[in-house]
């Protein structure tokens, strides 16, 4: 069935609503909205060919940083609110952009807008750069005539997401560097340093301890296959990169991250913060509850959150409250989330409550990432000490055996 982008107004309150949904035709879409108490005001069938679903092969190896998209949304909002036309604003932004790939995309968007296409239609041609959230919010802004305000909300959302991801990446950088350095030093020792010492033990007429035999075997293996070791690690990285993009890979990664003790706490709080922030931004922009949940479910990367929200859409359409839907998944949504949403539903201020909830979890993530180094440092020290101790004992044991034979 075709997909429609639509806007509608509440028959009773006059509240505007917009989004996208699948329907047989406009008549069916209007009938479904009518059942929900909304009057269809405009509908446009999405053109799959023009929506940018077909991505160029080389585009898969290029990306636009989140910070660049945030600056684009912020600057475009300021220019439009200052009275500049959309074409003039895009032209100014093209000249300001330092990212050549992004500059090329904006130039094409400028040409599309000049040719009569809407901004949301032009952005939808580049799904690897502009997410469904970005495109839908821009569309709602165009329909409501508040594009500058919606872009400002979107810029705030992207800014918060950038800060959140930066904190998590910053917290994980130190342990990653230490672990990679440990592996590199271990390979260097096994390949170049230990063989000179271990060759002495091989000539001795003594029975070598199991630890020493293991180190000698490992050293011989690394020396015999030193060409293939870098290839193996590079191959593993490439395999993981492509595997994690598959459905099985995403589910496997989600399974591991929501169950690993130290990581689990960060993953849950990050996803709860993103859910609350994105859902709140969509509601503020005028997107309906069902469409907002659909967009959020496709925006969150963790499969368990996607599944929970996708199931929630069907339940909400049957009359179930969002708070009850969220409460049915206590493993991934802490009890505070459904409680706060319930308060928002009772007071009619769901988007305000969700914004506060997002701020709370963002502060929690900030605190966790600050304390993460103090938690990981002792673990890393134990690992380094254990590795050094293992090699030291493996080297010392044969020496003690030789001394005993001399006596």
C-alpha positions as CSV (number, residue, x, y, z in Angstrom):
1,X,0.0,0.0,0.0
2,X,1.2,3.6,-0.7
3,X,2.5,5.8,2.1
4,X,1.0,9.3,2.6
5,X,2.3,12.4,4.3
6,X,-0.7,14.2,5.7
7,X,-2.0,17.0,8.0
8,X,-5.3,17.0,9.9
9,X,-7.2,19.1,12.4
10,X,-9.0,18.0,15.5
11,X,-12.8,18.5,14.9
12,X,-13.4,19.6,18.5
13,X,-10.3,21.6,19.5
14,X,-8.9,22.6,16.1
15,X,-5.5,21.2,17.1
16,X,-3.2,20.5,14.1
17,X,-1.5,17.2,13.5
18,X,0.8,15.8,10.9
19,X,2.8,12.7,10.0
20,X,3.0,9.8,7.6
21,X,1.1,6.6,7.4
22,X,0.2,3.7,5.1
23,X,-3.3,3.6,3.6
24,X,-5.0,2.2,0.5
25,X,-6.0,5.7,-0.8
26,X,-6.9,9.2,0.5
27,X,-10.4,8.1,1.2
28,X,-9.3,5.4,3.6
29,X,-6.9,7.8,5.2
30,X,-9.6,10.4,5.7
31,X,-12.0,7.8,7.1
32,X,-9.4,6.5,9.6
33,X,-8.6,10.0,10.8
34,X,-12.3,10.8,11.1
35,X,-12.6,7.8,13.5
36,X,-9.9,9.4,15.6
37,X,-11.7,12.7,15.7
38,X,-9.6,14.5,13.0
39,X,-10.4,16.1,9.7
40,X,-8.0,15.5,6.9
41,X,-6.7,18.8,5.5
42,X,-4.0,17.7,3.1
43,X,-2.5,14.4,1.9
44,X,0.4,13.6,-0.4
45,X,1.5,10.2,-1.6
46,X,5.2,9.8,-1.1
47,X,7.1,9.1,-4.3
48,X,9.4,6.2,-3.6
49,X,11.7,7.1,-6.5
50,X,12.1,10.6,-5.3
51,X,12.3,9.8,-1.6
52,X,15.9,8.9,-1.9
53,X,15.5,5.3,-1.0
54,X,18.1,4.3,-3.5
55,X,21.4,5.3,-2.0
56,X,24.5,5.6,-4.2
57,X,27.2,3.0,-3.4
58,X,29.9,5.4,-2.6
59,X,27.5,7.3,-0.2
60,X,27.8,4.4,2.2
61,X,31.4,5.3,2.9
62,X,30.7,9.0,3.5
63,X,28.8,10.6,6.3
64,X,27.9,14.0,7.8
65,X,28.7,14.4,11.5
66,X,25.9,15.0,13.8
67,X,27.4,18.3,14.8
68,X,27.2,19.5,11.2
69,X,23.5,18.6,10.9
70,X,22.9,20.4,14.3
71,X,24.6,23.6,13.0
72,X,22.6,23.4,9.7
73,X,19.3,23.2,11.6
74,X,20.2,26.0,14.0
75,X,21.5,28.4,11.3
76,X,18.6,27.7,9.0
77,X,16.1,28.4,11.8
78,X,17.9,31.7,12.6
79,X,18.0,32.8,8.9
80,X,14.3,32.0,8.3
81,X,13.1,33.7,11.5
82,X,15.1,36.7,10.4
83,X,13.1,37.0,7.2
84,X,15.3,35.4,4.7
85,X,13.7,33.2,2.0
86,X,14.4,29.5,2.2
87,X,16.5,29.6,-1.1
88,X,18.6,32.5,0.2
89,X,19.1,30.8,3.5
90,X,20.3,27.5,1.8
91,X,22.6,29.5,-0.5
92,X,24.2,31.2,2.5
93,X,24.6,27.8,4.3
94,X,26.3,26.2,1.3
95,X,28.9,28.9,1.3
96,X,29.5,28.4,5.1
97,X,29.8,24.6,5.1
98,X,33.4,23.2,5.4
99,X,32.3,19.6,4.9
100,X,32.6,19.1,1.1
101,X,30.2,16.1,1.0
102,X,27.5,18.0,3.0
103,X,28.1,21.1,0.8
104,X,27.4,19.0,-2.3
105,X,24.2,17.6,-0.8
106,X,23.0,21.1,0.2
107,X,23.7,22.4,-3.3
108,X,21.5,19.6,-4.7
109,X,18.8,20.5,-2.1
110,X,19.0,24.1,-3.2
111,X,18.4,23.1,-6.8
112,X,15.5,21.0,-5.8
113,X,13.9,23.8,-3.8
114,X,14.5,26.2,-6.7
115,X,12.8,23.6,-9.0
116,X,9.6,23.7,-6.9
117,X,10.1,20.9,-4.4
118,X,9.5,21.4,-0.7
119,X,12.4,21.3,1.7
120,X,11.2,18.0,3.3
121,X,10.9,16.3,-0.1
122,X,14.5,17.4,-0.9
123,X,15.9,16.3,2.5
124,X,14.1,12.9,2.1
125,X,16.3,12.1,-0.9
126,X,19.3,11.7,1.4
127,X,18.2,9.2,4.2
128,X,21.8,8.4,5.1
129,X,22.2,12.1,6.1
130,X,18.8,13.3,7.2
131,X,16.9,10.9,9.4
132,X,13.2,10.2,9.3
133,X,12.8,12.3,12.4
134,X,14.5,15.3,10.7
135,X,12.4,15.0,7.5
136,X,9.1,14.5,9.4
137,X,9.7,17.5,11.7
138,X,10.6,19.7,8.7
139,X,7.4,18.6,6.9
140,X,5.3,19.4,10.0
141,X,7.0,22.9,10.2
142,X,6.2,23.5,6.5
143,X,2.6,22.6,6.8
144,X,2.0,24.5,10.0
145,X,3.9,27.6,8.8
146,X,6.3,27.4,11.8
147,X,9.4,26.0,10.0
148,X,11.7,28.3,12.0
149,X,10.3,27.2,15.4
150,X,10.3,23.5,14.4
151,X,13.9,23.8,13.2
152,X,14.8,25.4,16.5
153,X,13.3,22.4,18.4
154,X,15.1,20.1,16.0
155,X,18.4,21.9,16.6
156,X,18.0,21.6,20.4
157,X,17.2,17.9,20.0
158,X,20.3,17.3,17.9
159,X,22.4,19.3,20.3
160,X,21.3,17.2,23.3
161,X,21.9,14.0,21.3
162,X,25.4,15.2,20.3
163,X,26.2,16.1,24.0
164,X,24.9,12.7,25.1
165,X,26.9,10.7,22.6
166,X,30.0,12.8,23.2
167,X,29.9,12.0,26.9
168,X,29.5,8.3,26.3
169,X,32.3,8.2,23.6
170,X,34.5,10.2,25.9
171,X,34.0,7.8,28.8
172,X,34.8,4.8,26.6
173,X,37.9,6.3,24.9
174,X,40.3,5.8,27.8
175,X,39.6,2.1,28.4
176,X,39.6,1.4,24.6
177,X,43.0,3.0,24.2
178,X,44.4,1.1,27.2
179,X,43.0,-2.3,26.0
180,X,44.4,-1.7,22.4
181,X,47.8,-0.7,23.9
182,X,47.8,-3.9,26.1
183,X,47.1,-6.1,23.1
184,X,49.8,-4.3,21.0
185,X,52.4,-4.6,23.7
186,X,51.5,-8.3,24.3
187,X,52.0,-9.1,20.6
188,X,55.2,-7.1,20.5
189,X,56.6,-9.1,23.5
190,X,55.5,-12.4,22.0
191,X,57.0,-11.6,18.6
192,X,60.3,-9.9,19.3
193,X,61.3,-9.8,23.0
194,X,60.3,-13.1,24.6
195,X,61.7,-15.4,21.8
196,X,65.2,-14.3,22.8
197,X,64.6,-15.4,26.4
198,X,62.6,-18.5,25.5
199,X,65.3,-19.8,23.2
200,X,67.5,-20.3,26.3
201,X,64.8,-22.4,28.0
202,X,64.4,-24.7,24.9
203,X,68.2,-25.7,25.1
204,X,67.9,-26.6,28.8
205,X,67.5,-30.2,29.7
206,X,64.6,-29.5,32.2
207,X,60.9,-30.0,32.1
208,X,59.3,-26.7,31.4
209,X,56.2,-25.7,33.4
210,X,52.8,-25.6,31.6
211,X,52.7,-21.8,31.7
212,X,56.1,-21.5,30.0
213,X,55.2,-24.1,27.4
214,X,52.0,-22.1,26.7
215,X,54.0,-18.9,26.2
216,X,56.5,-20.6,24.0
217,X,53.7,-22.1,21.8
218,X,52.0,-18.7,21.6
219,X,55.2,-17.0,20.7
220,X,56.0,-19.5,18.0
221,X,52.5,-19.1,16.6
222,X,52.8,-15.3,16.4
223,X,56.3,-15.4,14.8
224,X,55.2,-18.0,12.2
225,X,52.0,-16.1,11.3
226,X,53.1,-12.5,11.9
227,X,51.9,-11.5,8.4
228,X,48.4,-12.8,9.0
229,X,47.8,-11.3,12.4
230,X,47.2,-7.7,11.2
231,X,45.0,-9.2,8.4
232,X,43.1,-11.2,10.9
233,X,42.3,-8.1,13.1
234,X,41.4,-5.9,10.1
235,X,39.2,-8.7,8.8
236,X,37.5,-9.0,12.1
237,X,36.8,-5.3,12.3
238,X,35.4,-5.3,8.7
239,X,33.3,-8.4,9.5
240,X,31.9,-6.8,12.7
241,X,31.2,-3.5,10.9
242,X,29.0,-5.3,8.3
243,X,27.6,-7.9,10.7
244,X,26.4,-5.3,13.1
245,X,24.4,-3.6,10.3
246,X,22.4,-6.8,9.7
247,X,19.2,-7.7,11.7
248,X,21.0,-10.6,13.5
249,X,24.0,-8.4,14.3
250,X,21.8,-5.6,15.7
251,X,19.9,-8.0,17.8
252,X,23.1,-9.7,19.1
253,X,24.6,-6.3,20.0
254,X,21.4,-5.2,21.7
255,X,21.3,-8.4,23.7
256,X,24.8,-8.0,24.9
257,X,24.6,-4.3,25.8
258,X,21.4,-4.6,27.9
259,X,22.8,-7.4,29.9
260,X,26.5,-6.5,30.4
261,X,26.7,-5.1,34.1
262,X,28.7,-1.9,33.6
263,X,27.4,-1.0,30.1
264,X,23.8,-1.9,30.8
265,X,23.2,1.0,33.0
266,X,24.5,3.5,30.4
267,X,22.6,1.9,27.5
268,X,19.3,2.0,29.3
269,X,19.7,5.6,30.5
270,X,20.9,6.8,27.1
271,X,18.0,5.1,25.3
272,X,15.5,6.4,27.8
273,X,16.9,10.0,27.4
274,X,16.7,9.7,23.6
275,X,13.2,8.3,23.7
276,X,11.9,11.1,26.0
277,X,13.7,13.9,24.1
278,X,12.7,12.8,20.6
279,X,9.1,11.9,21.5
280,X,8.8,15.3,23.3
281,X,10.2,17.2,20.3
282,X,7.8,15.4,17.9
283,X,4.7,16.1,20.1
284,X,5.8,19.8,20.3
285,X,6.0,19.9,16.5
286,X,2.4,18.7,16.1
287,X,3.0,15.0,15.2
288,X,0.4,12.6,16.4
289,X,1.1,10.1,19.2
290,X,1.0,7.1,16.9
291,X,3.2,8.7,14.2
292,X,5.6,10.0,16.8
293,X,6.0,6.5,18.3
294,X,6.6,5.0,14.8
295,X,9.3,7.6,14.1
296,X,11.0,7.1,17.5
297,X,10.9,3.3,17.1
298,X,12.8,3.7,13.8
299,X,15.2,6.3,15.3
300,X,16.4,4.3,18.4
301,X,19.2,1.9,17.5
302,X,18.6,-0.7,20.2
303,X,16.4,-3.5,18.9
304,X,14.6,-4.1,22.2
305,X,13.4,-0.5,22.4
306,X,12.3,-0.7,18.7
307,X,10.3,-3.8,19.4
308,X,8.7,-2.4,22.6
309,X,7.6,0.8,20.8
310,X,6.4,-1.0,17.7
311,X,4.2,-3.2,19.9
312,X,3.1,-0.1,21.7
313,X,1.7,1.5,18.6
314,X,-0.7,-1.3,18.0
315,X,-1.8,-1.2,21.7
316,X,-2.3,2.6,21.7
317,X,-4.5,2.3,18.6
318,X,-6.7,0.0,20.6
319,X,-7.0,2.5,23.4
320,X,-4.1,1.5,25.8
321,X,-2.3,4.4,27.5
322,X,1.4,4.9,26.6
323,X,2.3,4.6,30.3
324,X,0.9,1.1,30.4
325,X,2.7,0.1,27.2
326,X,6.0,1.3,28.7
327,X,5.3,-0.3,32.1
328,X,5.1,-3.7,30.3
329,X,8.9,-3.6,29.6
330,X,10.5,-3.1,33.0
331,X,13.8,-4.6,31.8
332,X,14.5,-1.7,29.5
333,X,12.3,1.1,30.9
334,X,12.9,1.9,34.6
335,X,9.8,2.4,36.8
336,X,10.3,6.2,36.7
337,X,9.6,6.4,32.9
338,X,6.0,5.0,33.0
339,X,5.2,6.9,36.2
340,X,6.3,10.3,34.7
341,X,4.4,9.5,31.4
342,X,1.3,8.7,33.5
343,X,1.6,12.1,35.2
344,X,1.9,13.8,31.7
345,X,-1.2,11.9,30.5
346,X,-3.2,12.9,33.5
347,X,-2.2,16.6,33.3
348,X,-2.3,16.9,29.5
349,X,1.4,18.0,29.5
350,X,3.1,14.9,28.2
351,X,5.7,16.7,26.1
352,X,6.7,18.9,29.1
353,X,7.0,15.9,31.4
354,X,9.0,14.0,28.8
355,X,11.4,16.9,28.4
356,X,12.0,17.0,32.1
357,X,12.5,13.2,32.1
358,X,15.0,13.5,29.2
359,X,17.0,16.2,31.2
360,X,17.0,13.8,34.3
361,X,18.4,10.9,32.4
362,X,20.9,13.1,30.5
363,X,22.2,14.3,33.9
364,X,22.3,10.6,35.0
365,X,24.4,9.7,32.0
366,X,26.7,12.7,32.7
367,X,27.2,11.5,36.2
368,X,27.8,7.9,35.2
369,X,30.3,8.8,32.5
370,X,32.2,11.0,35.0
371,X,32.4,8.0,37.5
372,X,33.1,5.5,34.8
373,X,36.8,6.1,34.7
374,X,37.1,5.6,38.5
375,X,35.3,2.2,38.1
376,X,37.2,1.0,35.0
377,X,40.7,2.1,36.2
378,X,41.0,-0.5,38.9
379,X,39.7,-3.2,36.5
380,X,42.3,-2.2,33.9
381,X,45.0,-2.1,36.5
382,X,44.1,-5.7,37.6
383,X,44.2,-6.8,33.9
384,X,47.5,-5.2,33.3
385,X,48.9,-6.5,36.5
386,X,47.6,-10.0,35.8
387,X,49.1,-10.0,32.3
388,X,52.5,-8.8,33.5
389,X,52.4,-11.3,36.4
390,X,51.5,-14.2,34.1
391,X,54.5,-13.5,31.9
392,X,56.8,-12.9,34.9
393,X,55.9,-16.2,36.5
394,X,56.2,-18.0,33.1
395,X,59.8,-16.7,32.8
396,X,60.8,-17.2,36.4
397,X,59.5,-20.8,36.9
398,X,62.1,-22.5,34.6
399,X,64.9,-20.5,36.3
400,X,63.9,-21.9,39.7
401,X,63.8,-25.4,38.1
402,X,67.4,-24.9,36.8
403,X,68.7,-23.7,40.2
404,X,67.1,-26.7,41.9
405,X,68.9,-29.0,39.5
406,X,72.2,-27.3,40.1
407,X,71.8,-27.9,43.9
